[in-house]
Amino acid sequence: MRVKICGITSYEDAMNAINSGADALGFVFYEHSPRYISPIKAKEIIKQLPPFVEKVALFVNVNADTINSISQNVGATLAQLHFDADATLYEALQIPYIKVIRAKELKDILQFSDEYRLIDAYCEAYGGAGKRLNIEWFNDIDCSKIILAGGLNPDNVASVKKYGFYGVDVSSGVEFSHGKKDILKVTEFIKNAKL
């Protein structure tokens, strides 16, 4: 399983995650998030990162121009969209993107089944709430294009491997405070997801 460590706010946390085996890092450009990072700071971090690591820019309720501008400016390689948008927005994007499904019930996880997508538990706030999905929803479903998020931590991530998810995404489950990663938890999470 591929692993994304989301809510990166420092170069040290970024490199710790990469050195522990992370495939992708997430940078939150949503100002109401406790893990928000300014484009200026994100650019400083991203320009120092080694190659072959996906740099994911997370957006909530913004237009295509904002997504394109920030993503290009900071050096992001993928946009993660935590909101419903119409086709015109997707068509206007100049960067690869992934849709996020905030699932309330089983039928929600069946949306966009022909696309790679991230599935998180629905909550009023956007992202990083640490709320767990009903994992039984994924029984008998092709999970090969699903990145699972929500409520994951080093102690439970190994239990989801049997579903065959493309990847997992974690934020609060590897932190000691909002936006500050615990290197021991990060290392253990990645090890348990990949071994």
Contact map, one row per residue, 1 for C-alpha under 8 A:
111000000000000000000000000000000000000000000000000000000000000000000000000000000000000000000000000000000000000000000000000000000000000000000000000000000000000010011111000000000000000000000000110
111100000000000000000110000000000000000000000000000000000000000000000000000000000000000000000000000000000000000000000000000000000000000000000000000000000000000000000111000000000000000000000000110
111110000000000000000111000000000000000000000000000000000000000000000000000000000000000000000000000000000000000000000000000000000000000000000000000000000000000000000011110000000000000000000100100
011111000000000000000111110000000000000000000000000000000000000000000000000000000000000000000000000000000000000000000000000000000000000000000000000000000000000000000011110000000000000000000000000
001111110000000010000101110000000000000000000000000000000000000000000000000000000000000000000000000000000000000000000000000000000000000000000000000000000000000000000000111000000000000001000000000
000111110000000000000000111100000000000000000000000000000000000000000000000000000000000000000000000000000000000000000000000000000000000000000000000000000000000000000000111000000000000000000000000
000011111000000000000000111100000011000000000000000000000000000000000000000000000000000000000000000000000000000000000000000000000000000000000000000000000000000000000000001000000010000000000000000
000011111100110000000000111100000010100000000000000000000000000000000000000000000000000000000000000000000000000000000000000000000000000000000000000000000000000000000000000000000011100000000000000
000000111110110000000000001000000011100001000000000000000000000000000000000000000000000000000000000000000000000000000000000000000000000000000000000000000000000000000000000000000011000000000000000
000000011111110000000000000000000000000000001000000000000000000000000000000000000000000000000000000000000000000000000000000000000000000000000000000000000000000000000000000000000000000000000000000
000000001111111000000000000000000000000000001000000000000000000000000000000000000000000000000000000000000000000000000000000000000000000000000000000000000000000000000000000000000000000000000000000
000000000111111100000000000000000000000000000000000000000000000000000000000000000000000000000000000000000000000000000000000000000000000000000000000000000000000000000000000000000000000000000000000
000000011111111110000000000000000000000000000000000000000000000000000000000000000000000000000000000000000000000000000000000000000000000000000000000000000000000000000000000000000001101000000000000
000000011111111111000000100000000000000000001000100000000000000000000000000000000000000000000000000000000000000000000000000000000000000000000000000000000000000000000000000000000000000000000000000
000000000011111111100000000000000000000000000000100000000000000000000000000000000000000000000000000000000000000000000000000000000000000000000000000000000000000000000000000000000000000000000000000
000000000001111111110000000000000000000000000000000000000000000000000000000000000000000000000000000000000000000000000000000000000000000000000000000000000000000000000000000000000000001001000000000
000010000000111111111100100000000000000000000000000000000000000000000000000000000000000000000000000000000000000000000000000000000000000000000000000000000000000000000000000000000000001001100000000
000000000000011111111111000000000000000000000000000010000000000000000000000000000000000000000000000000000000000000000000000000000000000000000000000000000000000000000000000000000000000000000000000
000000000000001111111100000000000000000000000000000000000000000000000000000000000000000000000000000000000000000000000000000000000000000000000000000000000000000000000000000000000000000000000000000
000000000000000111111100000000000000000000000000000000000000000000000000000000000000000000000000000000000000000000000000000000000000000000000000000000000000000000000000000000000000000001100110000
000000000000000011111110000000000000000000000000000000000000000000000000000000000000000000000000000000000000000000000000000000000000000000000000000000000000000000000000000000000000000000100100000
011110000000000011111111100000000000000000000000000010000000000000000000000000000000000000000000000000000000000000000000000000000000000000000000000000000000000000000000000000000000000000000100000
011100000000000001001111100000000000000000000000000011000000000000000000000000000000000000000000000000000000000000000000000000000000000000000000000000000000000000000000000000000000000000000000000
001110000000000001000111110000000000000000000000000011110000000000000000000000000000000000000000000000000000000000000000000000000000000000000000000000000000000000000000000000000000000000000000000
000111110000010010000111111000000000000000000000000011110000000000000000000000000000000000000000000000000000000000000000000000000000000000000000000000000000000000000000000000000000000000000000000
000111110000000000000001111100000000000000000000000000111100000000000000000000000000000000000000000000000000000000000000000000000000000000000000000000000000000000000000000000000000000000000000000
000001111000000000000000111110000001100001000000000000111100000000000000000000000000000000000000000000000000000000000000000000000000000000000000000000000000000000000000000000000000000000000000000
000001110000000000000000011111001011100000000000000000001110000000000000000000000000000000000000000000000000000000000000000000000000000000000000000000000000000000000000000000000000000000000000000
000000000000000000000000001111100001111000000000000000001111000000000000000000000000000000000000000000000000000000000000000000000000000000000000000000000000000000000000000000000000000000000000000
000000000000000000000000000111111001000000000000000000000111000000000000000000000000000000000000000000000000000000000000000000000000000000000000000000000000000000000000000000000000000000000000000
000000000000000000000000000011111101100000000000000000000000000000000000000000000000000000000000000000000000000000000000000000000000000000000000000000000000000000000000000000000000000000000000000
000000000000000000000000000001111101000000000000000000000000000000000000000000000000000000000000000000000000000000000000000000000000000000000000000000000000000000000000000000000000000000000000000
000000000000000000000000000101111111000000000000000000000000000000000000000000000000000000000000000000000000000000000000000001100000000000000000000000000000000000000000000000000000000000000000000
000000000000000000000000000000111111000000000000000000000000000000000000000000000000000000000000000000000000000000000000000000000000000000000000000000000000000000000000000000000110000000000000000
000000111000000000000000000100001111100000000000000000000000000000000000000000000000000000000000000000000000000000000000000000000000000000000000000000000000000000000000000000000110000000000000000
000000101000000000000000001111111111110000000000000000000000000000000000000000000000000000000000000000000000000000000000000000000000000000000000000000000000000000000000000000000000000000000000000
000000011000000000000000001110100011111011000000000000000000000000000000000000000000000000000000000000000000000000000000000000000000000000000000000000000000000000000000000000000000000000000000000
000000000000000000000000000010000001111111000000000000000000000000000000000000000000000000000000000000000000000000000000000000000000000000000000000000000000000000000000000000000000000000000000000
000000000000000000000000000010000000111111100000000000000000000000000100110000000000000000000000000000000000000000000000000000000000000000000000000000000000000000000000000000000000000000000000000
000000000000000000000000000000000000011111110000000000000000000000000000010000000000000000000000000000000000000000000000000000000000000000000000000000000000000000000000000000000000000000000000000
000000000000000000000000000000000000111111111000000000000000000000000000000000000000000000000000000000000000000000000000000000000000000000000000000000000000000000000000000000000000000000000000000
000000001000000000000000001000000000111111111100000000000000000000000000010000000000000000000000000000000000000000000000000000000000000000000000000000000000000000000000000000000000000000000000000
000000000000000000000000000000000000001111111110000000000000000000000000111000000000000000000000000000000000000000000000000000000000000000000000000000000000000000000000000000000000000000000000000
000000000000000000000000000000000000000111111111000000000000000000000000010000000000000000000000000000000000000000000000000000000000000000000000000000000000000000000000000000000000000000000000000
000000000110010000000000000000000000000011111111100000000000000000000000000000000000000000000000000000000000000000000000000000000000000000000000000000000000000000000000000000000000000000000000000
000000000000000000000000000000000000000001111111100000100000000000000000011100000000000000000000000000000000000000000000000000000000000000000000000000000000000000000000000000000000000000000000000
000000000000000000000000000000000000000000111111100000000000000000000000011000000000000000000000000000000000000000000000000000000000000000000000000000000000000000000000000000000000000000000000000
000000000000000000000000000000000000000000011111110000000000000000000000000000000000000000000000000000000000000000000000000000000000000000000000000000000000000000000000000000000000000000000000000
000000000000011000000000000000000000000000001111111010000000000000000000000000000000000000000000000000000000000000000000000000000000000000000000000000000000000000000000000000000000000000000000000
000000000000000000000000000000000000000000000001111110000000000000000000000000000000000000000000000000000000000000000000000000000000000000000000000000000000000000000000000000000000000000000000000
000000000000000000000000000000000000000000000000111110000000000000000000000000000000000000000000000000000000000000000000000000000000000000000000000000000000000000000000000000000000000000000000000
000000000000000000000000000000000000000000000000011111000000000000000000000000000000000000000000000000000000000000000000000000000000000000000000000000000000000000000000000000000000000000000000000
000000000000000001000111100000000000000000000000111111100000000000000000000000000000000000000000000000000000000000000000000000000000000000000000000000000000000000000000000000000000000000000000000
000000000000000000000011100000000000000000000000000111110000000000000000000111000000000000000000000000000000000000000000000000000000000000000000000000000000000000000000000000000000000000000000000
000000000000000000000001111000000000000000000100000011111000000000000000001111000000000000000000000000000000000000000000000000000000000000000000000000000000000000000000000000000000000000000000000
000000000000000000000001111000000000000000000000000001111100000000000000000111110000000000000000000000000000000000000000000000000000000000000000000000000000000000000000000000000000000000000000000
000000000000000000000000011110000000000000000000000000111110000000000010000111110000000000000000000000000000000000000000000000000000000000000000000000000000000000000000000000000000000000000000000
000000000000000000000000011111000000000000000000000000011111000000000000000000111100000000000000000000000000000000000000000000000000000000000000000000000000000000000000000000000000000000000000000
000000000000000000000000000111000000000000000000000000001111110000100000000000111110000000000000000000000000000000000000000000000000000000000000000000000000000000000000000000000000000000000000000
000000000000000000000000000011000000000000000000000000000111110000000000000000001110000000000000000000000000000000000000000001000000000000000000000000000000000000000000000000000000000000000000000
000000000000000000000000000000000000000000000000000000000011111000000000000000000110000000000000000000000000000000000000000000000000000000000000000000000000000000000000000000000000000000000000000
000000000000000000000000000000000000000000000000000000000011111101100000000000000000000000000000000000000000000000000000000000000000000000000000000000000000000000000000000000000000000000000000000
000000000000000000000000000000000000000000000000000000000000111111100000000000000000000010000000000000000000000000000000000000000000000000000000000000000000000000000000000000000000000000000000000
000000000000000000000000000000000000000000000000000000000000011111110000000000000000000011011000000000000000000000000000000000000000000000000000000000000000000000000000000000000000000000000000000
000000000000000000000000000000000000000000000000000000000000001111111000000000000000000000011000000000000000000000000000000000000000000000000000000000000000000000000000000000000000000000000000000
000000000000000000000000000000000000000000000000000000000000011111111100000000000000000000000000000000000000000000000000000000000000000000000000000000000000000000000000000000000000000000000000000
000000000000000000000000000000000000000000000000000000000010011111111110000000100000000000001000000000000000000000000000000000000000000000000000000000000000000000000000000000000000000000000000000
000000000000000000000000000000000000000000000000000000000000000111111111000000000000000000001110000000000000000000000000000000000000000000000000000000000000000000000000000000000000000000000000000
000000000000000000000000000000000000000000000000000000000000000011111111100000000000000000000000000000000000000000000000000000000000000000000000000000000000000000000000000000000000000000000000000
000000000000000000000000000000000000001000000000000000000000000001111111110000000000000000000000000000000000000000000000000000000000000000000000000000000000000000000000000000000000000000000000000
000000000000000000000000000000000000000000000000000000001000000000111111111111100000000000000010000000000000000000000000000000000000000000000000000000000000000000000000000000000000000000000000000
000000000000000000000000000000000000000000000000000000000000000000011111111100000000000000000000000000000000000000000000000000000000000000000000000000000000000000000000000000000000000000000000000
000000000000000000000000000000000000001000100000000000000000000000001111111100000000000000000000000000000000000000000000000000000000000000000000000000000000000000000000000000000000000000000000000
000000000000000000000000000000000000001101110110000000000000000000000111111100000000000000000000000000000000000000000000000000000000000000000000000000000000000000000000000000000000000000000000000
000000000000000000000000000000000000000000100110000000100000000000000011111110000000000000000000000000000000000000000000000000000000000000000000000000000000000000000000000000000000000000000000000
000000000000000000000000000000000000000000000100000001111000000000000011111111100000000000000000000000000000000000000000000000000000000000000000000000000000000000000000000000000000000000000000000
000000000000000000000000000000000000000000000000000001111000000000000010001111100000000000000011000000000000000000000000000000000000000000000000000000000000000000000000000000000000000000000000000
000000000000000000000000000000000000000000000000000001111000000000000010000111110000000000000011110000000000000000000000000000000000000000000000000000000000000000000000000000000000000000000000000
000000000000000000000000000000000000000000000000000000011110000000100010000111111000000000000011110000000000000000000000000000000000000000000000000000000000000000000000000000000000000000000000000
000000000000000000000000000000000000000000000000000000011110000000000000000001111100000000000000111100000000000000000000000000000000000000000000000000000000000000000000000000000000000000000000000
000000000000000000000000000000000000000000000000000000000111000000000000000000111111000000000000111100000000000000000000000000000000000000000000000000000000000000000000000000000000000000000000000
000000000000000000000000000000000000000000000000000000000111100000000000000000011111000000000000001111000000000000000000000001100000000000000000000000000000000000000000000000000000000000000000000
000000000000000000000000000000000000000000000000000000000011100000000000000000001111100000000000001100000000000000000000000000000000000000000000000000000000000000000000000000000000000000000000000
000000000000000000000000000000000000000000000000000000000000000000000000000000001111110000000000000000000000000000000000000000000000000000000000000000000000000000000000000000000000000000000000000
000000000000000000000000000000000000000000000000000000000000000000000000000000000011111011000000000000000000000000000000000000000000000000000000000000000000000000000000000000000000000000000000000
000000000000000000000000000000000000000000000000000000000000000000000000000000000001111111000000000000000000000000000000000000000000000000000000000000000000000000000000000000000000000000000000000
000000000000000000000000000000000000000000000000000000000000000000000000000000000000111111100000000000000000000000000000000000000000000000000000000000000000000000000000000000000000000000000000000
000000000000000000000000000000000000000000000000000000000000000000000000000000000000011111110000000000000000000000000000000000000000000000000000000000000000000000000000000000000000000000000000000
000000000000000000000000000000000000000000000000000000000000001100000000000000000000111111111000000000000000000000000000000000000000000000000000000000000000000000000000000000000000000000000000000
000000000000000000000000000000000000000000000000000000000000000100000000000000000000111111111000000000000000000000000000000000000000000000000000000000000000000000000000000000000000000000000000000
000000000000000000000000000000000000000000000000000000000000000000000000000000000000001111111000000000000000000000000000000000000000000000000000000000000000000000000000000000000000000000000000000
000000000000000000000000000000000000000000000000000000000000000110000000000000000000000111111100000000000000000000000000000000000000000000000000000000000000000000000000000000000000000000000000000
000000000000000000000000000000000000000000000000000000000000000110110000000000000000000011111111000000000000000000000000000000000000000000000000000000000000000000000000000000000000000000000000000
000000000000000000000000000000000000000000000000000000000000000000010000000000000000000000011111000000000000000000000000000000000000000000000000000000000000000000000000000000000000000000000000000
000000000000000000000000000000000000000000000000000000000000000000010010000011100000000000001111100000000000000000000000000000000000000000000000000000000000000000000000000000000000000000000000000
000000000000000000000000000000000000000000000000000000000000000000000000000011100000000000001111110000000000000000000000000000000000000000000000000000000000000000000000000000000000000000000000000
000000000000000000000000000000000000000000000000000000000000000000000000000001111000000000000011111000000000000000000000000000000000000000000000000000000000000000000000000000000000000000000000000
000000000000000000000000000000000000000000000000000000000000000000000000000001111000000000000001111100000000000000011100000000000000000000000000000000000000000000000000000000000000000000000000000
000000000000000000000000000000000000000000000000000000000000000000000000000000011110000000000000111110000000000000011100000000000000000000000000000000000000000000000000000000000000000000000000000
000000000000000000000000000000000000000000000000000000000000000000000000000000011110000000000000011111000000000000001111000000000000000000000000000000000000000000000000000000000000000000000000000
000000000000000000000000000000000000000000000000000000000000000000000000000000000100000000000000001111100001101000001111000000000000000000000000000000000000000000000000000000000000000000000000000
000000000000000000000000000000000000000000000000000000000000000000000000000000000100000000000000000111110001000000000011111000000000000000000000000000000000000000000000000000000000000000000000000
000000000000000000000000000000000000000000000000000000000000000000000000000000000000000000000000000011111101100000000011110000000000100000000000000000000000000000000000000000000000000000000000000
000000000000000000000000000000000000000000000000000000000000000000000000000000000000000000000000000001111101000000000000110000000000000000000000000000000000000000000000000000000000000000000000000
000000000000000000000000000000000000000000000000000000000000000000000000000000000000000000000000000000111111100000000000000000000000000000000000000000000000000000000000000000000000000000000000000
000000000000000000000000000000000000000000000000000000000000000000000000000000000000000000000000000000111111110000000000000000000000000010000000000000000000000000000000000000000000000000000000000
000000000000000000000000000000000000000000000000000000000000000000000000000000000000000000000000000000001111111000000000000000000000000000000000000000000000000000000000000000000000000000000000000
000000000000000000000000000000000000000000000000000000000000000000000000000000000000000000000000000011111111111000000000000000000000000000000000000000000000000000000000000000000000000000000000000
000000000000000000000000000000000000000000000000000000000000000000000000000000000000000000000000000010101111111000000010000000000000000000000000000000000000000000000000000000000000000000000000000
000000000000000000000000000000000000000000000000000000000000000000000000000000000000000000000000000000000111111110000000000000000000000000000000000000000000000000000000000000000000000000000000000
000000000000000000000000000000000000000000000000000000000000000000000000000000000000000000000000000010000011111110000000000000000000000000000000000000000000000000000000000000000000000000000000000
000000000000000000000000000000000000000000000000000000000000000000000000000000000000000000000000000000000000011111111000000000000000000000000000000000000000000000000000000000000000000000000000000
000000000000000000000000000000000000000000000000000000000000000000000000000000000000000000000000000000000000011111110000000000000000000000000000100000000000000000000000000000000000000000000000000
000000000000000000000000000000000000000000000000000000000000000000000000000000000000000000000000000000000000000111110000000000000000000000000000100000000000000000000000000000000000000000000000000
000000000000000000000000000000000000000000000000000000000000000000000000000000000000000000000000000000000000000111111000000000000000000000000000100000000000000000000000000000000000000000000000000
000000000000000000000000000000000000000000000000000000000000000000000000000000000000000000000000011000000000000111111100000000000000000000000000111000000000000000000000000000000000000000000000000
000000000000000000000000000000000000000000000000000000000000000000000000000000000000000000000000011110000000000100111110000000000000000000000000111000000000000000000000000000000000000000000000000
000000000000000000000000000000000000000000000000000000000000000000000000000000000000000000000000011110000000000000011111000000000000000000000000011110000000000000000000000000000000000000000000000
000000000000000000000000000000000000000000000000000000000000000000000000000000000000000000000000000111100000100000001111100000000000000000000000011110000000000000000000000000000000000000000000000
000000000000000000000000000000000000000000000000000000000000000000000000000000000000000000000000000111100000000000000111110000100001100000000000000111000000000000000000000000000000000000000000000
000000000000000000000000000000000000000000000000000000000000000000000000000000000000000000000000000001110000000000000011111000000011100000000000000011000000000000000000000000000000000000000000000
000000000000000000000000000000000000000000000000000000000000000000000000000000000000000000000000000001110000000000000001111100000010000000000000000000000000000000000000000000000000000000000000000
000000000000000000000000000000000000000000000000000000000000000000000000000000000000000000000000000001000000000000000000111111001010000000000000000000000000000000000000000000000000000000000000000
000000000000000000000000000000000000000000000000000000000000000000000000000000000000000000000000000000000000000000000000011111000000000000000000000000000000000000000000000000000000000000000000000
000000000000000000000000000000000000000000000000000000000000000000000000000000000000000000000000000000000000000000000000001111101000000000000000000000000000000000000000000000000000000000000000000
000000000000000000000000000000001000000000000000000000000001000000000000000000000100000000000000000000000000000000000000001111111000000000000000000000000000000000000000000000000000000000000000000
000000000000000000000000000000001000000000000000000000000000000000000000000000000100000000000000000000000000000000000001000011111000000000000000000000000000000000000000000000000000000000000000000
000000000000000000000000000000000000000000000000000000000000000000000000000000000000000000000000000000000000000000000000000001111100000000000000000001000000000000000000001100000000000000000000000
000000000000000000000000000000000000000000000000000000000000000000000000000000000000000000000000000000000000000000000000001011111110000000000000000001100000000000000000000100000000000000000000000
000000000000000000000000000000000000000000000000000000000000000000000000000000000000000000000000000000000000000000000000000000011111000000000000000001110000000000000000001110000000000000000000000
000000000000000000000000000000000000000000000000000000000000000000000000000000000000000000000000000000000000000000000000111000001111100000000000000001100000000000000000000000000000000000000000000
000000000000000000000000000000000000000000000000000000000000000000000000000000000000000000000000000000000000000000000001100000000111110000000000000001110000000000000000000000000000000000000000000
000000000000000000000000000000000000000000000000000000000000000000000000000000000000000000000000000000100000000000000001100000000011111000000000000001100000000000000000000000000000000000000000000
000000000000000000000000000000000000000000000000000000000000000000000000000000000000000000000000000000000000000000000000000000000001111110000000000000000000000000000000000000000000000000000000000
000000000000000000000000000000000000000000000000000000000000000000000000000000000000000000000000000000000000000000000000000000000000111111100000000000000000000100000000000000000000000000000000000
000000000000000000000000000000000000000000000000000000000000000000000000000000000000000000000000000000000000000000000000000000000000011111100000000000000000000000000000000000000000000000000000000
000000000000000000000000000000000000000000000000000000000000000000000000000000000000000000000000000000000100000000000000000000000000011111100000000000000000000000000000000000000000000000000000000
000000000000000000000000000000000000000000000000000000000000000000000000000000000000000000000000000000000000000000000000000000000000001111111110000000000000000000100000000000000000000000000000000
000000000000000000000000000000000000000000000000000000000000000000000000000000000000000000000000000000000000000000000000000000000000001111111000000000000000000000100000000000000000000000000000000
000000000000000000000000000000000000000000000000000000000000000000000000000000000000000000000000000000000000000000000000000000000000000001111100000000000000000000000000000000000000000000000000000
000000000000000000000000000000000000000000000000000000000000000000000000000000000000000000000000000000000000000000000000000000000000000001111110000000000000000000000000000000000000000000000000000
000000000000000000000000000000000000000000000000000000000000000000000000000000000000000000000000000000000000000000000000000000000000000001011111100000000000000000010000000000000000000000000000000
000000000000000000000000000000000000000000000000000000000000000000000000000000000000000000000000000000000000000000000000000000000000000001001111110000000000000000111100000000000000000000000000000
000000000000000000000000000000000000000000000000000000000000000000000000000000000000000000000000000000000000000000000000000000000000000000000111110000000000000000011100000000000000000000000000000
000000000000000000000000000000000000000000000000000000000000000000000000000000000000000000000000000000000000000011111000000000000000000000000111111000000000000000001100000000000000000000000000000
000000000000000000000000000000000000000000000000000000000000000000000000000000000000000000000000000000000000000000011110000000000000000000000011111100000000000000001110000000000000000000000000000
000000000000000000000000000000000000000000000000000000000000000000000000000000000000000000000000000000000000000000011110000000000000000000000000111110000000000000001111100000000000000000000000000
000000000000000000000000000000000000000000000000000000000000000000000000000000000000000000000000000000000000000000000111000000000000000000000000011111000000000000001011100000000000000000000000000
000000000000000000000000000000000000000000000000000000000000000000000000000000000000000000000000000000000000000000000111100000000000000000000000001111110000000000000001110000000000000000000000000
000000000000000000000000000000000000000000000000000000000000000000000000000000000000000000000000000000000000000000000001100000011111100000000000000111110000000000000000110000000000000000000000000
000000000000000000000000000000000000000000000000000000000000000000000000000000000000000000000000000000000000000000000000000000001111100000000000000011111000000000000000010110000000000000000000000
000000000000000000000000000000000000000000000000000000000000000000000000000000000000000000000000000000000000000000000000000000000101000000000000000011111101100000000000110010000000000000000000000
000000000000000000000000000000000000000000000000000000000000000000000000000000000000000000000000000000000000000000000000000000000000000000000000000000111111100000000000010011000000000010001000000
000000000000000000000000000000000000000000000000000000000000000000000000000000000000000000000000000000000000000000000000000000000000000000000000000000011111110000000000000011000000000011011101000
000000000000000000000000000000000000000000000000000000000000000000000000000000000000000000000000000000000000000000000000000000000000000000000000000000001111110000000000000000000000000000001000000
000000000000000000000000000000000000000000000000000000000000000000000000000000000000000000000000000000000000000000000000000000000000000000000000000000011111111100000000000000000000000000000000000
000000000000000000000000000000000000000000000000000000000000000000000000000000000000000000000000000000000000000000000000000000000000000000000000000000011111111110000000000000000000000000001001100
000000000000000000000000000000000000000000000000000000000000000000000000000000000000000000000000000000000000000000000000000000000000000000000000000000000111111110000000000000000000000000000001100
000000000000000000000000000000000000000000000000000000000000000000000000000000000000000000000000000000000000000000000000000000000000000000000000000000000001111111000000000000000000000000000000000
000000000000000000000000000000000000000000000000000000000000000000000000000000000000000000000000000000000000000000000000000000000000001000000000000000000001111111111000000000000000000000000000000
100000000000000000000000000000000000000000000000000000000000000000000000000000000000000000000000000000000000000000000000000000000000000000000000000000000000111111111000000000000000000000000000100
000000000000000000000000000000000000000000000000000000000000000000000000000000000000000000000000000000000000000000000000000000000000000000000000000000000000001111110000000000000000000000000000000
000000000000000000000000000000000000000000000000000000000000000000000000000000000000000000000000000000000000000000000000000000000000000001100010000000000000000111111000000000000000000000000000000
100000000000000000000000000000000000000000000000000000000000000000000000000000000000000000000000000000000000000000000000000000000000000000000111000000000000000111111100000000000000000000000000000
100000000000000000000000000000000000000000000000000000000000000000000000000000000000000000000000000000000000000000000000000000000000000000000011111100000000000110111111000000000000000000000000000
110000000000000000000000000000000000000000000000000000000000000000000000000000000000000000000000000000000000000000000000000000000000000000000011111000000000000000011111000000000000000000000000000
111100000000000000000000000000000000000000000000000000000000000000000000000000000000000000000000000000000000000000000000000000000000000000000000011100000000000000001111100000000000000000000000000
111100000000000000000000000000000000000000000000000000000000000000000000000000000000000000000000000000000000000000000000000000000000000000000000001110000000000000001111110000000000000000000000100
001111000000000000000000000000000000000000000000000000000000000000000000000000000000000000000000000000000000000000000000000000000000000000000000001111010000000000000011111000000000000000000000000
001111000000000000000000000000000000000000000000000000000000000000000000000000000000000000000000000000000000000000000000000000000000000000000000000011111000000000000001111111000000000000000000000
000011100000000000000000000000000000000000000000000000000000000000000000000000000000000000000000000000000000000000000000000000010100000000000000000000000000000000000000111111100010000000000000000
000000000000000000000000000000000000000000000000000000000000000000000000000000000000000000000000000000000000000000000000000000011100000000000000000000100000000000000000011111101110000000000000000
000000000000000000000000000000000000000000000000000000000000000000000000000000000000000000000000000000000000000000000000000000000100000000000000000000111100000000000000011111100000000010000000000
000000000000000000000000000000000000000000000000000000000000000000000000000000000000000000000000000000000000000000000000000000000000000000000000000000001100000000000000011111110000111011001000000
000000000000000000000000000000000000000000000000000000000000000000000000000000000000000000000000000000000000000000000000000000000000000000000000000000000000000000000000001111111111110010000000000
000000000000000000000000000000000000000000000000000000000000000000000000000000000000000000000000000000000000000000000000000000000000000000000000000000000000000000000000000001111101110000000000000
000000000000000000000000000000000000000000000000000000000000000000000000000000000000000000000000000000000000000000000000000000000000000000000000000000000000000000000000000100111111100000000000000
000000000000000000000000000000000110000000000000000000000000000000000000000000000000000000000000000000000000000000000000000000000000000000000000000000000000000000000000000100111111000000000000000
000000111000000000000000000000000110000000000000000000000000000000000000000000000000000000000000000000000000000000000000000000000000000000000000000000000000000000000000001100101111100000000000000
000000011000100000000000000000000000000000000000000000000000000000000000000000000000000000000000000000000000000000000000000000000000000000000000000000000000000000000000000000111111110000000000000
000000010000100000000000000000000000000000000000000000000000000000000000000000000000000000000000000000000000000000000000000000000000000000000000000000000000000000000000000001111011111011000000000
000000000000000000000000000000000000000000000000000000000000000000000000000000000000000000000000000000000000000000000000000000000000000000000000000000000000000000000000000001110001111111000000000
000000000000100110000000000000000000000000000000000000000000000000000000000000000000000000000000000000000000000000000000000000000000000000000000000000000000000000000000000001000000111111100000000
000000000000000000000000000000000000000000000000000000000000000000000000000000000000000000000000000000000000000000000000000000000000000000000000000000000000000000000000000000000000011111110000000
000000000000000000000000000000000000000000000000000000000000000000000000000000000000000000000000000000000000000000000000000000000000000000000000000000001100000000000000000011100000111111111000000
000010000000000110010000000000000000000000000000000000000000000000000000000000000000000000000000000000000000000000000000000000000000000000000000000000000100000000000000000001000000111111111100000
000000000000000010011000000000000000000000000000000000000000000000000000000000000000000000000000000000000000000000000000000000000000000000000000000000000000000000000000000000000000001111111110000
000000000000000000000000000000000000000000000000000000000000000000000000000000000000000000000000000000000000000000000000000000000000000000000000000000000100000000000000000000000000000111111111000
000000000000000000000000000000000000000000000000000000000000000000000000000000000000000000000000000000000000000000000000000000000000000000000000000000001110100000000000000001000000000011111111100
001000000000000000011100000000000000000000000000000000000000000000000000000000000000000000000000000000000000000000000000000000000000000000000000000000000100000000000000000000000000000001111111110
000000000000000000010000000000000000000000000000000000000000000000000000000000000000000000000000000000000000000000000000000000000000000000000000000000000000000000000000000000000000000000111111111
000000000000000000000000000000000000000000000000000000000000000000000000000000000000000000000000000000000000000000000000000000000000000000000000000000000100110000000000000000000000000000011111111
111000000000000000000000000000000000000000000000000000000000000000000000000000000000000000000000000000000000000000000000000000000000000000000000000000000000110010000001000000000000000000001111111
110000000000000000000000000000000000000000000000000000000000000000000000000000000000000000000000000000000000000000000000000000000000000000000000000000000000000000000000000000000000000000000111111
000000000000000000000000000000000000000000000000000000000000000000000000000000000000000000000000000000000000000000000000000000000000000000000000000000000000000000000000000000000000000000000011111
